[in-house]
Amino acid sequence: MPAKNTKARQGTNAATGSVRLSAAVVTPADSPFRNFSPYDPADGEPYMGPPQLDHFRKILLDWRRQLMEEVDRTVNHMQDEAANFPDPADRATQEEEFSIELKTRDRERKLIKKIAETLERINTEDYGYCETCGVEIGLRRLEARPTASQCVDCKALSELRERQLHA
């Protein structure tokens, strides 16, 4: 899932000369969450009942649609911009730009696959529960990362194990 960009704003206190940093969250215009409204469950509503599953299905389908549109734009852009520059530096620059764009699209292709797997979990009503321990993942975590398949605790343990293996 695309994450929100965070930019630090810096200010200086004239009296003390100290530097103050504050984070500002910027959501890109093409973010899948630009028209997002958090789910507000009704009192006594069961976890991952039909209304919640529909909410997450819509988020995932919109996200997938936006990613697919970006793939189409990339193909059109690369076809339109492809040129045989006589200058080797210009050719190298274009090839590097295309390489970066293709790497980005490859990450998005993997994300589209993960979205499809998540939609399948919604269809089989396995969505919203940790694949490791079986507890509820939670609405807010799923809204932040709709493809999450583990609760926060299991994901943290998994990442810790991975870091230890690669250290």
N, C-alpha and C positions, 0 to 999 in steps of 0.2 A: 504494500500500500504505500502511495506517496505520502511522505511525512511533511509536516509543516516546517517551513524554513524559519529559523530563529536568527535574528540579527541583534547584535548587542549595540546598545546606544551608550555612548560615553559622555560623561559630563564631569567638569572639574569644579570642586568647591573652592571659590576664590579665597575664603578665609583660611582654610586649612591646607589647600593645595592638594587635597586627596582626590583620587579619581573614583567616580561612581559609575558602575555599570548597571544597566537595567536591560532585561531581555524584552524584545518586542516580537510577537508571533505574527508572521506574515503567511497568509494562505495564498498560494499561487492561483491565478485566475482559472487555470485549467484543472484545478484540484477536483477530485470526485466528490469532495465534501463541501463544495461552495454553496450548494442549496440544501445542505444537511440540517435536519432538525432532530435533536435527540429524542429517543423513544421515552414516553412517559407512561409507565405501566399503571393500569387501574388497580385500585385496592383489591387484594386477593387474587389478582390475575396470575395464573400459573406460569412458571418460567418456561420459556420457549414453546408457548402455545401458538396457535395459528397467527394471531396478530403480530407477535414478535418475529416469527419465522418469515412472515410476509415483509416486515420492515427490513430485515437483513437481506432477504432475497432481492428486494428493490435496490438496496445499496450496492450489492454485488453486481447485479445486472447493469446498473448505470455505470459502475466503475469499468466493467468489461467493455461496454459499448464505447466509452471514452478512450480506452486503450486501443481498441480496434480502429477507431477513427484516426488515432495518432499513427498507427501502422500504415494506414492508407495515405495519410499526408506524407509520411516519410518516403514511401515508394514514389509518389508523385514528385516530391522534392528532388529525390536522387535522379529521377529520369529527366526532370527539367534542368537541373544544374550540372548534369554530367557533360563535361567538355574535355577536349583533348588540348590542354594548354601546351604551347611550345616551350614555355619556361619550366624547367624541372622543379623549381621552388614552388611555382603555382600548382603544378600537378601534385607535388608532395603535400601541400596544404590542403588541397581538395580531398586527397586520399585520406589524410588524417581526420578531416571533418567527417567524411563518410564512415570511417572506422569507428569514431566515437558515437556517431548516430546509430550505427549497427549494433554496437555493444549495448546501448541504451535500449534499443528495440529487443535485443535478446533477453535482457532482464525483464522487460515487459511481457515477452512471450512466456517466460517462466511464470510470471505473475498471473497471466491469463489462464494458464494451466492450473495454477493453485486456486484461482477463483472457480474454475469448473469443478475441481475436486470439492471445494467448499459448498458449492451449489448442490452437488450430489449428497453431501452430508445433510444439507437442509431437507432434501427430498426424502432421505431415509430417516429423518428426525433424529440424527445423531449430533446435530449441530448444537453448539453452546456448552458442551460438556468436555472436560479435559480428557484427551486420549490416553493420558498416562494414569491419572488417579480417579477419574470419573466425576470429580466435583464440578459444580457450575463454574463456567469461566467468568460470567458476569456481563451484564449489558454494556457497561461503560467500556470495559476492555474490548469487547467485540465491536463496539462502535469506533473505537480508536484503531483497531486492527481487525477488520471483519474476517480475515482468513486465519485468525488465531485458532490453534487446535489444542493449546495447552493453557492451563491456568498460570497465573503469574509465578507462583512458587515453583511449579514443575519446569517452566521455561527458564527461570533463573538457575535452577539446579542443572538443567541441560546445558546452558551456556557456560556455567562454571566447569562442568566436566569437559566440555569441548576446549575451553581455554587451557585446562590442565594437560590435556592430551597434546596440544600443539605448543606447549611451552618448553 
